[in-house]
């Protein structure tokens, strides 16, 4: 893959103070053609992302050292002690730092709040995102900070989607693996006899491992996801066919009896099916 940084000299951009009013804002973004050694025993005041473009470097935090080369990077939490140094002839890096009053809430929701070393498949969008953003800022400076704030959120979602931690598969890989089961659920949500073992058979894993994959990907078990799918289908039916009875809706989405359907719907939606239908 062509190196998108080769024609960019060392560049650093910092945001204006007005950006600090945004829920999440980029503090700085840059590229180092020859990364120097850094030692921060008190950490950095903002979240700090650093990735390798070419060459290799050693980065340590939390008592562990990592080799950061092309296809890898580190997201450091604020104030976490760390340091890094080149271990090849030249170590080219790209970085960005960010903060904001809602930054902790956002990264926590995405499961990215702790310092971690990430790897990704070469060629994925995450690899060149920082370079594209840096080039965009050079040509069209966003004085309000709104564009860079939304770009920053995009970066975090890409890290969540493509980043691998502790040799675990990335979210995108897990979703791809689960595709046969997702299709199975879409075509069998009306069957009340479908159980966890039937779902596990679709991807060739044990029921226990299937739940592990679903928790890592969606934060819930496979059967809990299946129930949410059934409730979504019920909403579609109730809005498309307002004269369909609740009992008929329950049967169409795989519930054996209407009382179980009503109780489940109310628990998940905080309203009864009838109340939902009246609202819509």
C-alpha positions as CSV (number, residue, x, y, z in Angstrom):
1,X,0.0,0.0,0.0
2,X,1.2,3.5,-0.9
3,X,2.4,5.4,2.1
4,X,0.0,8.4,2.4
5,X,2.4,10.3,4.7
6,X,5.6,10.4,2.5
7,X,5.1,13.9,1.2
8,X,4.0,15.4,4.5
9,X,6.7,17.0,6.6
10,X,6.4,17.1,10.4
11,X,3.0,18.8,11.0
12,X,1.2,19.7,14.1
13,X,-2.2,21.4,14.5
14,X,-3.9,22.5,17.7
15,X,-7.5,23.5,18.2
16,X,-8.8,26.9,19.4
17,X,-10.2,27.4,22.9
18,X,-13.8,27.6,21.5
19,X,-13.5,23.9,20.7
20,X,-13.5,23.1,24.4
21,X,-17.2,23.7,24.5
22,X,-17.9,20.6,22.4
23,X,-18.7,17.3,24.1
24,X,-15.6,15.8,22.6
25,X,-12.9,17.8,20.8
26,X,-9.5,17.2,19.2
27,X,-6.7,18.9,21.0
28,X,-4.0,18.2,18.5
29,X,-3.1,16.0,15.5
30,X,0.2,15.5,13.8
31,X,2.8,13.5,12.0
32,X,6.5,12.9,12.9
33,X,8.8,11.8,10.1
34,X,11.5,10.9,12.7
35,X,9.9,10.2,16.1
36,X,12.0,11.1,19.0
37,X,12.1,9.4,22.4
38,X,9.5,10.5,24.9
39,X,9.2,9.8,28.7
40,X,6.0,10.9,30.5
41,X,6.0,9.6,34.1
42,X,2.9,11.7,34.8
43,X,1.2,10.8,31.5
44,X,-0.5,13.2,29.2
45,X,-3.5,15.4,30.2
46,X,-5.7,14.2,27.3
47,X,-6.4,10.9,25.6
48,X,-3.5,10.2,23.3
49,X,-3.4,8.1,20.2
50,X,-0.1,7.2,18.5
51,X,0.3,4.8,15.5
52,X,3.3,3.7,13.4
53,X,3.5,4.7,9.8
54,X,6.9,3.2,9.0
55,X,9.6,1.6,11.1
56,X,9.3,0.4,14.6
57,X,9.2,1.8,18.1
58,X,8.9,0.6,21.6
59,X,6.1,2.0,23.8
60,X,5.5,1.1,27.4
61,X,2.7,1.6,29.8
62,X,1.2,-0.3,32.7
63,X,4.4,-2.2,33.2
64,X,4.4,-3.7,29.7
65,X,6.3,-2.8,26.6
66,X,4.9,-3.1,23.1
67,X,6.4,-3.0,19.6
68,X,4.5,-0.4,17.6
69,X,4.9,-0.9,13.9
70,X,2.8,-0.4,10.8
71,X,-0.6,-1.9,11.5
72,X,-0.6,-1.1,15.2
73,X,-1.0,1.8,17.6
74,X,-1.8,2.6,21.2
75,X,-4.5,4.6,22.8
76,X,-3.4,6.1,26.1
77,X,-5.8,7.2,28.8
78,X,-5.2,10.6,30.4
79,X,-2.5,10.7,33.1
80,X,-1.3,7.2,32.5
81,X,2.5,7.0,32.8
82,X,4.1,6.0,29.5
83,X,7.1,6.5,27.2
84,X,8.2,5.5,23.8
85,X,11.4,5.4,21.6
86,X,12.4,4.3,18.1
87,X,14.0,0.9,17.8
88,X,14.5,1.0,14.1
89,X,16.6,3.5,12.1
90,X,13.7,5.8,11.6
91,X,10.3,5.6,13.2
92,X,7.5,7.5,11.5
93,X,4.4,8.1,13.6
94,X,1.0,9.8,13.4
95,X,-0.9,10.9,16.5
96,X,-3.9,12.7,17.8
97,X,-4.9,13.9,21.2
98,X,-8.5,14.6,22.4
99,X,-10.6,15.5,25.4
100,X,-13.8,17.2,26.3
101,X,-16.5,17.0,29.0
102,X,-18.1,13.9,27.4
103,X,-14.9,12.2,26.2
104,X,-14.8,9.7,29.1
105,X,-18.5,8.8,28.6
106,X,-18.0,8.3,24.9
107,X,-14.9,6.1,25.1
108,X,-16.3,4.1,28.0
109,X,-19.5,3.4,26.0
110,X,-17.3,2.1,23.2
111,X,-15.2,0.1,25.6
112,X,-12.0,2.1,24.8
113,X,-11.5,4.0,28.1
114,X,-8.4,2.1,29.3
115,X,-4.9,2.4,27.8
116,X,-4.5,-0.4,25.3
117,X,-2.3,-1.6,22.4
118,X,-4.3,-2.2,19.1
119,X,-3.5,-4.1,15.9
120,X,-5.6,-4.2,12.7
121,X,-5.6,-5.7,9.3
122,X,-3.5,-3.9,6.8
123,X,-5.6,-1.9,4.3
124,X,-8.6,-1.2,6.6
125,X,-9.9,2.4,6.9
126,X,-8.4,2.8,10.4
127,X,-4.9,2.6,8.9
128,X,-5.1,5.8,6.9
129,X,-7.8,7.7,8.8
130,X,-5.4,10.0,10.6
131,X,-3.5,10.8,7.4
132,X,-6.7,11.7,5.6
133,X,-7.9,13.9,8.5
134,X,-4.5,15.6,8.7
135,X,-4.6,16.4,5.0
136,X,-8.1,17.7,5.3
137,X,-7.2,20.0,8.1
138,X,-4.2,21.3,6.1
139,X,-6.4,22.3,3.2
140,X,-9.6,23.3,5.0
141,X,-9.1,24.4,8.6
142,X,-12.3,24.0,10.6
143,X,-12.3,27.0,13.0
144,X,-15.5,25.8,14.8
145,X,-14.1,22.4,15.6
146,X,-17.4,20.7,14.7
147,X,-16.0,18.8,11.7
148,X,-13.0,17.6,13.7
149,X,-15.2,16.6,16.6
150,X,-17.4,14.4,14.3
151,X,-14.3,13.0,12.6
152,X,-12.9,12.2,16.0
153,X,-16.0,10.2,16.9
154,X,-15.6,8.4,13.5
155,X,-12.1,7.5,14.4
156,X,-13.2,6.0,17.7
157,X,-15.9,3.9,16.1
158,X,-13.3,2.7,13.5
159,X,-11.0,1.7,16.4
160,X,-13.8,-0.1,18.0
161,X,-14.7,-1.9,14.8
162,X,-11.3,-2.8,13.4
163,X,-8.9,-2.8,16.4
164,X,-7.8,-6.0,18.0
165,X,-6.7,-6.2,21.6
166,X,-4.9,-9.2,23.2
167,X,-5.0,-11.2,19.9
168,X,-8.8,-11.3,20.1
169,X,-10.6,-10.9,16.7
170,X,-11.8,-7.5,15.8
171,X,-15.5,-6.5,16.0
172,X,-15.7,-6.5,12.2
173,X,-14.3,-10.1,12.0
174,X,-16.8,-11.3,14.7
175,X,-19.7,-9.7,12.9
176,X,-18.6,-11.3,9.6
177,X,-18.4,-14.7,11.4
178,X,-21.9,-14.2,12.8
179,X,-23.5,-13.3,9.5
180,X,-24.9,-16.8,8.8
181,X,-26.6,-16.7,12.2
182,X,-28.0,-13.2,11.7
183,X,-29.6,-14.3,8.4
184,X,-31.0,-17.4,10.2
185,X,-32.5,-15.3,12.9
186,X,-34.1,-12.9,10.3
187,X,-35.8,-15.9,8.6
188,X,-36.8,-17.9,11.7
189,X,-37.8,-15.2,14.2
190,X,-41.4,-16.5,14.0
191,X,-40.4,-20.0,15.1
192,X,-41.0,-20.5,18.9
193,X,-38.9,-23.7,18.8
194,X,-35.6,-22.0,18.0
195,X,-33.2,-22.4,20.9
196,X,-29.6,-21.5,21.7
197,X,-28.3,-24.8,20.4
198,X,-29.9,-24.2,17.0
199,X,-28.3,-20.8,16.8
200,X,-24.9,-22.2,17.7
201,X,-25.1,-24.8,15.0
202,X,-25.3,-22.0,12.4
203,X,-21.8,-20.9,13.1
204,X,-20.3,-24.3,14.3
205,X,-19.5,-23.3,17.8
206,X,-20.7,-24.4,21.3
207,X,-23.6,-22.5,22.9
208,X,-21.3,-21.1,25.5
209,X,-18.8,-19.8,22.9
210,X,-21.7,-18.3,20.9
211,X,-22.7,-16.3,23.9
212,X,-19.1,-15.1,24.4
213,X,-19.0,-13.9,20.8
214,X,-22.3,-12.1,21.2
215,X,-21.3,-10.4,24.5
216,X,-18.0,-9.2,22.9
217,X,-19.9,-7.9,19.9
218,X,-23.3,-6.7,21.1
219,X,-23.0,-6.7,24.9
220,X,-25.7,-9.4,25.4
221,X,-26.3,-13.1,24.9
222,X,-27.4,-14.5,21.5
223,X,-30.9,-15.3,22.8
224,X,-31.3,-11.8,24.3
225,X,-30.4,-10.4,20.8
226,X,-33.0,-12.8,19.3
227,X,-35.7,-11.5,21.6
228,X,-34.9,-7.9,20.6
229,X,-35.2,-8.9,17.0
230,X,-38.6,-10.4,17.7
231,X,-39.7,-7.2,19.5
232,X,-38.5,-5.1,16.5
233,X,-40.5,-7.3,14.1
234,X,-43.6,-6.9,16.4
235,X,-43.3,-3.1,16.2
236,X,-43.2,-3.3,12.5
237,X,-46.3,-5.5,12.4
238,X,-48.3,-3.3,14.8
239,X,-47.6,-0.1,12.8
240,X,-48.2,-1.8,9.4
241,X,-51.3,-3.7,10.4
242,X,-53.1,-1.8,13.1
243,X,-56.1,-4.1,13.1
244,X,-54.0,-7.2,13.9
245,X,-54.7,-8.4,17.4
246,X,-51.9,-8.6,20.0
247,X,-52.4,-12.4,20.1
248,X,-51.8,-12.5,16.4
249,X,-48.7,-10.3,16.6
250,X,-47.3,-12.5,19.3
251,X,-47.7,-15.6,17.2
252,X,-46.2,-13.9,14.2
253,X,-43.0,-13.1,16.0
254,X,-42.4,-16.4,17.8
255,X,-44.1,-16.1,21.2
256,X,-46.1,-19.1,22.3
257,X,-48.7,-16.9,24.2
258,X,-49.7,-13.3,24.2
259,X,-49.2,-12.8,28.0
260,X,-45.4,-13.7,27.6
261,X,-45.2,-11.3,24.7
262,X,-46.9,-8.5,26.5
263,X,-44.7,-8.9,29.6
264,X,-41.5,-9.1,27.5
265,X,-42.5,-6.1,25.4
266,X,-43.3,-4.0,28.5
267,X,-40.0,-5.0,30.2
268,X,-37.9,-3.9,27.2
269,X,-39.9,-0.9,26.0
270,X,-41.5,0.4,29.2
271,X,-44.9,0.4,27.5
272,X,-47.4,-2.3,26.6
273,X,-47.8,-3.3,23.0
274,X,-51.2,-1.6,23.0
275,X,-49.8,1.6,24.3
276,X,-47.0,1.4,21.7
277,X,-49.6,1.0,18.9
278,X,-51.6,4.0,20.2
279,X,-48.4,6.1,20.2
280,X,-47.7,5.3,16.5
